Amino acid sequence: MLIQTLCSLLAVNSAWAQSSTLAAYIASQSPLAKAGIVIASPSNVNPDYLYTWTRDSAVVFQTIIDQYTLGLDTTTRGEIDNYVASQVIIQQVSNPSGTITTGGLGEPKFNIDETAFTGAWGRPQRDGPALRSNALITWANYLLKENNATYVTNTLWPIIQNDLNYVSQNWNQSTFDLWEEVDSSSFFTTAIQHRSLRQGVTLANAIGKTSVVSSWTTQAENVLCFLQSFWNTAGYITANTGGGRSGKDANTVLASIHTFDAAAGCDALTFQPCSDVALSNLLTYVNSFRSVYSLNSGIANNQAVATGRYPEDSYQGGNPWYLTTLAVAEQLYDSLIVWKAQGSLQVTSRSLPFFQLFDSSVTAGTYASTTSTFTTLTTGVQNYADGFVEVVAKHTPSDGQLSEQYSKTDGSQLSAVDLTWSYAATLTAFDARAGVVPASWGAAGLTTTCNAPSGGGGGGGGGSGTVAVTFNVFATTVFGQNIYICGSVDALQNWDPNTALLLSSAGYPTWSITVNLPASTSIQYKYLNIEGSTIIWESDPNMEITTPASGTWIENDTWR
């Protein structure tokens, strides 16, 4: 039923678009939506969502493609073909962010007739190309198994290559976040960019397009390293490097489910749903809403509650969202899939507070599926996850329609009606509950030579002949500015400001990054303050360090 609902929202042949009021509005205000175009919502005032977002469209079609390729619903082939055709056009549309070769792929939204939206907006948003390539690579991998390499090579690959070249060249530049409010670096964007590059390399090798493999692999490794910097030692993932908020944000939970790879188990390096870092983060995120919404009043700490984007939210009154509440359930269902498949679960000191929701006496350790502790914990997690779906069910009207938000006081629907992403989120949560496992994207077995959160698997320390150097710099900035570093060796981009490494502002006004540098080497470097195309270098002379022969090193600086 939900997949039909999704398909009915893809273009103007949907049920709501045929209503006389909306049809009249569309006819008078703009051309009709083209085939394959995902309309975010039919809402055209307060808020006006009658546009097509690259991000939302890709999320919706990732859902539809997963359904088709996993054999859950094979009636949507025509819609997938239409989506591909529409994206061929959309990619080439010149827009306020540029052309296809000058940054236009970072444009967040378009008119539903496939023309540029030229009004003021938070741009660029760099998650769209990564999400679109993820969806199309999933489709390409399926078609290769169906012996349709010609279509993959001639039709899909050019779209994918455009997107991944953009990701490879721009991942370390600032971006407006998932909610289109903060211009900095975003955990969600970084996580899905990493996934897209890894998948792209595998596809390129499969179809003989190997010229991109080296550069994409190098940047994937850099992105994975940067991804680690979002971890906050307070026990959660800081969603954005800027914005002046707590950093507790659904961005992080959505990143976990959109990069889920069951083959990677509970890997902390890629923040898999059942990793201790992701579970600790989920607990912090959920608990941040317990006192924010009156709807959650009186609910015990081990029971589900309504959640929204972030606790400081004020947009449209700052209410719970259907898709964010469902994302919590989906992360937990994904975790259960892995624990049951591997026949055990691990409780670490980091994830212990999460597991104590379900067994106050549990201690750190590994529990096999044959133990009563495993049964107690997984049953508790299952019930907890179901609780978030029940919250959504309780506040879904009898006609099944899902808006963007529901009231923080009485649960009534608010903001944009029939939000397409709300339906997609419902479908993916249901699939995860049923044990549906999406195709692997290559997260298993990855390592990094930069510092990763310890104690949860994956990465850490320097590689052979290198030492992990942490650069901390005290630097005050204004909104929109970010601090970067580059220097005299390959690992510091050989003084190229266009590929300088972005530091994390999680500890603002101290900015930080850990980079593996050649051991026993004299290295010069400088920090840069970058805002859009404006680059401000530190004053001369260059900073200089001599790295130790082994181990790690911390360099504390102040902007000059």
C-alpha positions in Angstrom: 0.0 0.0 0.0 2.7 2.5 0.9 4.7 1.9 -2.3 1.6 2.8 -4.2 1.2 5.9 -2.1 4.8 6.9 -2.9 4.3 6.3 -6.6 1.1 8.4 -6.5 3.1 11.3 -5.2 5.8 11.2 -7.8 4.2 13.5 -10.4 0.9 15.2 -11.4 -1.0 11.9 -11.9 -1.3 11.6 -8.2 -4.7 11.6 -6.4 -4.0 14.9 -4.7 -2.9 16.6 -7.8 -6.2 15.8 -9.4 -8.2 17.8 -6.8 -9.8 20.8 -8.5 -8.2 23.3 -6.1 -4.6 22.1 -6.5 -5.0 21.4 -10.2 -6.3 24.9 -10.8 -3.4 26.3 -8.8 -0.8 24.4 -10.7 -2.4 25.2 -14.0 -2.4 28.9 -13.2 1.0 29.2 -11.5 3.4 26.8 -13.3 3.7 24.0 -15.9 2.8 20.6 -14.7 5.4 18.3 -13.1 7.3 16.2 -15.5 7.4 12.4 -15.4 9.9 11.0 -12.8 9.8 14.2 -10.7 9.3 13.8 -7.0 7.2 16.6 -5.5 8.2 17.1 -1.9 4.6 18.0 -0.9 1.5 19.5 -2.5 1.7 22.2 0.1 2.1 25.6 -1.7 1.8 28.0 1.1 3.2 28.1 4.7 5.3 26.2 3.8 5.6 26.1 0.0 7.0 22.7 -0.8 5.7 22.5 -4.4 9.2 21.8 -5.7 11.5 18.9 -6.3 14.5 18.5 -4.1 17.5 16.5 -5.3 17.9 15.1 -1.7 14.3 14.1 -1.1 13.9 12.7 -4.6 16.9 10.5 -4.2 15.8 9.3 -0.7 12.4 8.3 -2.2 13.9 6.5 -5.2 16.4 4.7 -3.0 13.4 3.3 -1.3 11.6 2.4 -4.5 14.7 0.9 -6.1 15.4 -1.1 -2.9 11.8 -2.4 -3.0 12.2 -3.4 -6.7 15.7 -5.0 -6.5 14.8 -7.0 -3.4 11.7 -8.3 -5.0 9.3 -6.7 -2.6 7.5 -4.7 -5.3 8.3 -5.1 -9.0 5.6 -2.9 -10.4 7.6 0.3 -10.3 10.1 -0.2 -13.2 8.4 2.6 -15.2 8.7 5.0 -12.4 12.4 4.2 -12.0 13.1 4.7 -15.7 11.2 8.1 -15.5 13.3 9.1 -12.5 16.5 8.3 -14.4 15.4 10.3 -17.4 14.4 13.3 -15.3 17.8 13.4 -13.6 19.6 13.4 -16.9 17.7 16.7 -17.5 18.0 18.2 -14.0 21.8 17.7 -13.9 22.2 19.9 -17.0 20.0 22.8 -15.8 22.0 25.9 -15.2 21.0 27.4 -11.8 22.0 29.9 -9.2 24.7 27.5 -7.9 26.3 27.3 -11.4 26.4 24.9 -14.3 27.2 21.2 -14.3 30.9 22.0 -14.4 30.9 25.1 -12.1 29.0 23.9 -9.0 25.4 23.5 -10.3 25.1 20.0 -8.9 25.0 21.5 -5.4 21.7 23.3 -6.2 19.1 21.9 -3.7 15.8 22.2 -5.5 14.2 22.8 -8.8 10.7 23.7 -10.2 8.6 20.7 -10.9 8.7 21.4 -14.6 12.5 20.8 -14.5 13.5 24.4 -14.7 15.8 26.3 -12.2 14.5 27.8 -9.0 16.1 31.2 -8.9 14.8 32.6 -5.6 16.9 33.0 -2.5 17.7 29.8 -0.7 20.3 28.0 1.4 22.8 26.9 -1.3 24.8 24.8 -2.0 23.6 21.6 -0.4 26.1 18.9 -1.2 24.1 15.8 0.0 22.0 15.6 -3.2 24.6 14.3 -5.6 25.8 11.7 -3.2 22.3 10.4 -2.4 21.3 10.4 -6.1 24.4 8.4 -7.0 23.8 6.0 -4.2 20.3 5.2 -5.5 21.5 4.9 -9.1 24.4 2.7 -8.2 22.0 0.4 -6.4 20.0 0.2 -9.6 23.1 -0.2 -11.7 24.3 -3.1 -9.6 21.0 -4.9 -10.0 21.0 -4.3 -13.8 24.5 -5.7 -14.2 23.2 -8.9 -12.6 20.4 -8.9 -15.1 23.0 -8.6 -18.0 22.0 -5.1 -18.9 25.5 -3.6 -18.8 24.8 -1.4 -21.9 22.2 0.6 -20.1 24.4 0.9 -17.1 27.4 2.1 -19.1 25.6 4.4 -21.5 22.8 5.8 -19.4 23.4 5.5 -15.7 27.2 5.9 -15.6 27.3 9.4 -17.0 24.9 10.6 -14.3 26.8 8.8 -11.6 30.1 10.0 -12.8 29.0 13.6 -12.8 27.7 13.3 -9.2 30.7 11.5 -7.9 33.2 13.9 -9.5 31.3 16.7 -7.7 31.5 14.8 -4.4 35.2 14.0 -4.8 36.0 17.6 -5.6 33.8 19.3 -3.1 33.3 17.1 0.0 35.6 19.2 2.1 33.8 22.5 1.3 31.0 23.9 3.5 27.4 23.0 2.8 24.0 23.8 4.1 22.9 21.0 6.3 20.1 18.5 5.9 17.6 21.0 7.3 18.9 23.8 5.0 19.7 26.1 7.9 23.4 25.8 8.9 26.3 26.4 6.5 29.2 24.4 7.8 30.1 20.7 7.6 27.3 18.1 8.2 27.7 14.6 9.6 24.8 13.3 7.4 26.3 14.8 4.2 29.8 13.5 5.0 28.5 10.0 5.8 26.5 9.6 2.6 29.4 11.1 0.6 31.7 8.5 1.9 29.2 5.7 1.0 28.8 7.2 -2.5 32.5 7.2 -3.3 33.0 3.7 -2.0 30.1 2.4 -4.1 31.3 4.4 -7.1 34.7 2.8 -7.0 33.3 -0.7 -7.0 30.9 0.1 -9.9 33.7 1.8 -11.9 35.9 -1.3 -11.6 32.9 -3.5 -12.6 32.3 -1.7 -15.8 35.9 -0.9 -16.7 35.8 2.9 -16.0 39.0 2.7 -14.0 40.3 6.2 -14.7 38.4 7.6 -11.7 39.2 4.8 -9.2 42.4 6.3 -7.8 41.1 9.8 -7.1 37.7 8.6 -5.8 39.5 6.0 -3.5 41.8 8.7 -2.1 39.0 11.0 -1.4 36.9 8.3 0.1 39.7 7.6 2.6 39.9 11.3 3.4 36.2 11.6 3.9 36.2 8.6 6.2 38.9 10.2 8.3 37.0 13.5 8.5 33.9 11.6 9.5 35.6 10.6 12.8 35.9 14.2 13.8 32.1 14.5 14.4 32.3 12.2 17.4 31.9 14.2 20.6 33.5 12.7 23.7 30.4 13.6 25.6 28.9 10.5 24.0 27.2 11.7 20.9 27.8 12.7 17.3 27.9 16.5 16.7 25.6 16.9 13.7 27.2 20.1 12.2 30.5 21.8 12.7 28.7 25.2 12.9 25.3 26.6 13.9 25.6 27.4 17.6 23.4 24.5 18.7 23.9 21.5 20.9 24.7 19.3 17.9 22.1 16.7 19.0 20.2 16.2 15.8 18.2 13.6 13.8 20.8 14.2 11.1 23.0 11.7 12.9 20.3 9.0 13.2 19.3 9.4 9.6 23.0 9.1 8.5 23.3 5.8 10.4 20.3 4.2 8.6 21.2 5.6 5.2 24.6 4.1 5.5 23.5 0.8 7.0 25.4 -2.2 5.6 24.6 -5.4 7.5 27.9 -7.0 6.2 29.8 -4.4 8.3 28.2 -5.7 11.5 28.5 -3.2 14.4 31.5 -1.3 12.9 32.1 2.0 14.7 34.3 3.4 12.0 31.3 3.9 9.7 28.9 4.5 12.6 26.8 1.4 11.8 23.4 1.3 13.5 24.4 -1.2 16.2 27.9 0.3 16.9 28.4 1.6 20.4 28.9 5.1 19.1 25.6 5.1 17.1 23.7 3.6 20.1 25.1 6.1 22.5 24.3 8.9 20.1 20.7 7.6 19.6 20.1 7.6 23.4 21.4 11.1 23.7 19.3 12.3 20.8 16.1 10.7 22.0 16.5 11.9 25.6 17.0 15.5 24.4 13.3 15.6 23.5 11.8 14.2 26.7 11.5 17.6 28.3 11.0 19.6 25.1 7.5 18.4 24.0 4.6 18.3 26.4 3.5 15.3 24.3 6.3 13.4 26.0 5.4 14.3 29.5 5.4 11.5 32.1 6.9 8.9 29.7 9.5 6.6 31.3 13.1 6.8 30.1 12.9 3.3 28.7 9.8 4.1 26.6 9.6 5.7 23.2 8.8 9.4 22.7 8.1 11.7 19.9 11.3 13.2 18.4 12.0 16.0 16.0 14.9 17.5 14.1 16.9 19.0 17.1 15.8 20.2 20.5 16.4 23.9 19.8 14.1 23.8 16.7 11.6 26.6 16.1 10.7 26.0 12.5 6.9 25.9 12.2 6.8 26.0 15.9 9.4 23.3 16.5 7.4 20.0 16.6 8.1 16.3 16.2 8.5 15.0 12.7 7.2 11.7 11.4 10.4 10.8 9.5 12.7 11.5 12.5 10.6 9.5 14.9 10.5 6.6 12.5 14.3 6.9 11.9 14.9 6.0 15.6 12.8 2.8 15.1 14.6 1.9 11.9 18.1 2.3 13.5 17.0 -0.1 16.2 15.5 -2.6 13.8 18.7 -2.5 11.7 20.6 -3.3 14.9 18.4 -6.3 15.6 19.0 -7.6 12.1 22.8 -7.7 12.7 22.7 -9.0 16.3 20.5 -11.9 15.3 22.5 -12.7 12.2 25.8 -12.7 14.1 24.3 -14.5 17.0 25.6 -12.2 19.7 25.8 -8.6 20.8 28.5 -6.6 22.5 27.9 -4.1 25.3 30.8 -1.6 25.7 31.3 1.1 28.3 30.1 3.5 25.7 26.8 1.7 24.9 26.2 0.5 28.5 23.8 3.3 29.3 21.7 2.4 26.3 21.5 -1.3 27.2 20.7 -0.5 30.8 17.4 0.8 29.6 16.4 -2.8 29.2 18.4 -4.5 32.0 19.7 -2.3 34.8 22.1 -5.0 35.9 23.8 -5.6 32.6 27.5 -5.1 32.4 30.0 -4.6 29.6 30.7 -7.8 27.7 29.7 -10.0 24.8 26.5 -12.0 25.0 25.7 -14.9 22.8 22.2 -15.5 21.4 22.0 -18.6 23.6 22.2 -16.5 26.8 19.2 -15.0 28.7 20.9 -11.6 28.7 20.8 -11.6 24.8 17.1 -12.4 24.9 16.3 -9.8 27.5 18.2 -7.1 25.7 17.0 -7.8 22.2 13.4 -8.2 23.4 13.8 -4.8 25.1 15.2 -3.2 22.0 12.4 -4.7 19.9 9.7 -3.3 22.2 11.5 0.1 22.4 11.7 0.3 18.6 8.0 -0.7 18.2 7.2 2.1 20.6 8.4 4.8 18.2 6.3 3.3 15.4 3.4 3.3 17.9 3.9 7.0 18.6 3.6 7.6 14.8 0.6 5.4 14.5 -1.1 7.2 17.4 -0.7 10.5 15.7 -1.6 9.4 12.2 -5.2 10.3 11.1 -7.6 7.6 10.1 -7.1 8.4 6.3 -3.4 7.5 6.7 -2.1 10.8 5.4 1.3 11.9 6.7 2.3 15.5 7.0 5.8 16.7 7.8 5.2 17.4 11.5 2.7 16.6 14.3 2.0 18.9 17.2 4.2 18.8 20.3 1.1 19.3 22.5 -1.7 17.3 21.0 -0.2 15.3 18.1 -2.3 16.8 15.4 -0.8 17.2 11.9 1.1 20.3 11.1 3.2 22.0 8.4 3.5 20.5 4.8 0.8 18.0 4.0 1.5 14.6 2.4 5.2 14.9 2.8 6.7 12.3 0.4 9.6 11.6 2.7 7.3 10.8 5.5 5.8 7.9 3.5 9.3 6.7 2.4 10.4 6.7 6.0 7.4 4.7 7.0 8.1 2.1 4.4 11.8 1.7 5.2 11.0 1.4 8.9 8.5 -1.3 8.2 10.9 -3.2 6.0 13.6 -3.1 8.6 11.2 -4.4 11.2 10.4 -7.3 8.8 14.2 -8.1 8.6 14.7 -6.8 5.1 18.4 -6.3 4.4 19.4 -3.7 1.8 22.3 -4.5 -0.6 25.8 -4.0 0.8 27.7 -0.9 -0.2 31.2 -2.0 0.9 31.5 -0.8 4.5 32.8 -4.2 5.7 36.5 -4.4 6.5 37.4 -0.7 6.0 40.2 0.8 8.0 41.7 4.2 8.5 45.0 5.5 9.6 43.5 8.5 11.3 42.1 8.5 14.8 38.7 6.9 15.2 36.5 6.5 18.3 38.2 3.8 20.3 36.5 0.8 21.9 34.0 0.1 19.2 35.9 -1.5 16.4 37.7 0.0 13.4 40.6 2.2 12.7 42.9 4.3 15.0 46.5 5.3 15.2 49.0 5.9 12.5 50.0 3.7 9.6 53.4 2.3 8.7 55.9 5.2 8.6 53.3 7.7 9.8 52.3 9.3 13.1 48.8 10.6 14.0 49.1 14.4 14.6 46.2 16.3 16.1 46.1 20.0 15.2 44.2 22.2 17.6 43.9 25.9 16.8 42.1 28.5 18.8 40.3 30.6 16.2 37.1 32.7 16.6 34.9 33.0 13.5 31.6 34.4 12.4 28.7 32.5 10.9 29.6 31.0 7.5 33.4 30.8 8.2 35.3 27.6 8.7 38.9 26.8 9.5 41.1 24.6 7.3 44.7 23.5 7.2 47.2 22.8 4.4 50.9 22.4 4.2 54.1 21.1 2.7 53.3 17.3 2.4 50.8 15.2 0.5 48.8 14.5 3.6 48.3 18.3 4.0 47.4 18.8 0.3 50.8 20.3 -0.7 49.7 23.9 0.0 46.6 23.7 -2.3 43.9 25.8 -0.7 41.2 24.3 -2.9 41.7 20.9 -1.3 42.6 22.1 2.2 41.4 19.9 5.1 38.4 21.1 7.1 38.8 21.2 10.9 36.0 20.2 13.2 34.4 23.0 15.4 32.9 20.6 17.9 35.1 22.2 20.6 34.7 25.8 19.3 36.5 28.1 19.6 39.1 25.4 19.3 39.1 23.8 15.9 40.6 20.3 15.6 41.7 17.6 13.1 43.9 14.5 13.3 46.0 13.8 10.2 48.5 11.0 9.6 51.8 12.6 8.7 55.2 11.1 7.7 57.3 10.2 10.8 60.5 12.1 11.7 59.8 14.8 9.1 60.0 18.6 9.2 56.6 19.9 8.0 55.4 23.4 7.4 51.7 24.3 7.5 49.2 27.1 7.8 45.5 27.5 8.8 43.0 29.1 6.5 39.7 30.9 7.2 37.4 30.1 4.3 33.9 31.5 3.7 32.4 30.6 0.3 35.1 31.6 -2.3 36.9 34.0 0.1 40.1 32.5 1.5 42.1 34.2 4.3 45.5 32.7 5.1 47.2 33.0 8.5 49.9 35.6 8.7 53.5 34.7 7.9 55.7 32.9 8.7 54.6 29.4 8.2 54.0 27.2 11.2 56.5 24.3 11.4 56.7 21.0 13.3 59.0 18.0 13.3 57.0 14.8 13.7 58.2 12.1 16.1 59.5 8.8 15.0 56.4 6.9 16.3 53.3 7.3 18.4 51.0 10.3 18.3 51.5 14.1 18.6 49.2 17.0 19.6 50.0 20.5 18.3 48.1 23.4 20.0 48.1 26.6 18.1 46.4 30.0 18.1 45.3 31.7 14.9 47.7 34.5 13.8 
